[in-house]
Amino acid sequence: MTDRTFYENLDAIDPLEPLRAEFHLPVDAIYLNGNSLGVMPLAAPVRAKHVMLQEWADDLTASWNKAQWSTLPLQLGNKIAPLAGVGPDEIVVCDSTSVNLYKVLYTAMDIMRRRAPEKRRIVSEKNSAPTDLYIAQTLCTQFGMTLDLVDSDTLHAAIDDHLAILLLTHVNYQTGAVHNMADLTARAHLHGALAVWDVCHSVGAIPIEFGRSDADFAVGCTYAYLNGGPGAPAFVWVHPRHVDQIAQPLAGWMGHAAPLAFDQQYQPAAGILRYLCGTPAILSMSVLESGLDVFHKAQGYGGMTEIHKKAQTLTSLFIQLVEKECAGSGLRLLSPRDPEQRASLVSLTHPSAAHAIIQALRARGVIGAYREPDILRFGFAPLYTRYTDVWDAVMQLKSVLTTLS
Ligand SMILES: Cc1ncc(COP(=O)(O)O)c(C=O)c1O
């Protein structure tokens, strides 16, 4: 791994390499921010044009049936299902992650209020995504519950008989550290609690098994590794044991059992469709489908197994190369060193120049992200990131550090 040839050879034998051609990639740039906003599938503008100029412009309301607009939220959910380890008609695409989290967390709190009203404690991780914490804080006030934020190494101990709901992001957005969904869910269940998962930073990057993990509720975004486009709608999954037991709080007409009956009384639809609220964002959803279709194609190239393997190799090589080439620069590894405990991103810290380094890299065409207070974050989306990108990015990083010192 001491010269570029090693990385070129890895690219030459990469089974996922043909999938890179499915995307528009920025010219003269190494994009290491696909964990935030995925790149554009080449099929997306073609699909958008068709939806706009044919389905919308010419066919108008006929498209609800003719172009299957009305079933798009479930169709897309069914395309996400294999990435999340669940069966058909268990996931629906709609709204944003934050809104969907509101729905499922409210529902989970409602279940616990009926099942064990004495349990009033929600546990989450200290540096969880802020939006998840804001939603949890709002609902805790509404339900008279308390939100306890703990460090990841004390999570196990925090799951005790007082716990009502465990709310976790599967992969931490700052560090890329992966929680064991099955173990933590099992522990929560053992103590009579429910487990709610946010998979924004894991879906499409590492395998997820909602079903086998026996999770209760989950939400995730589609604009990151699923390449759904800016502001693409999110998705929601509810375990079949809960889904028909209780109505979600945002009772809109699209979640009604018969939306076109225009009934004055709300009657929730059966199954996951009740988690819909208002009219689906057809343009965004259509574009998202182009991103999901690449994952479908990826099944012919080893699917999530190869994607996960490549994520681990890319991130491991990046860490090894940074530690070798940038030794003594003040950079420290924040992400877990063990690839099994890490998703598809690597975070480093620098005590004084994290922001300046990210800016200098950007000027040289290496796109990472800065996170307060001292974090440099690099995402390695396996569908389109090359091994040579790792080499080239680290060489630029080394050069930037030399100019800064
Ligand atoms: C873990 C996590 N959850 C939720 C969100 C926000 O999702 P949305 O903007 O779809 O509500 C983010 C944003 O990046 C996130 O990182």
The ligand as a Gaussian input file, in Angstrom:
#p B3LYP/6-31G(d) Opt

LIG

0 1
 C      -28.969000      10.522000      11.851000
 C      -29.826000      11.558000      11.222000
 N      -31.149000      11.541000      11.416000
 C      -31.945000      12.489000      10.852000
 C      -31.429000      13.489000      10.069000
 C      -32.328000      14.544000       9.481000
 O      -33.216000      14.025000       8.605000
 P      -34.321000      14.896000       7.830000
 O      -33.678000      16.141000       7.376000
 O      -34.719000      13.961000       6.705000
 O      -35.441000      15.142000       8.750000
 C      -30.071000      13.539000       9.839000
 C      -29.517000      14.598000       8.976000
 O      -28.469000      14.517000       8.410000
 C      -29.246000      12.568000      10.436000
 O      -27.920000      12.588000      10.265000

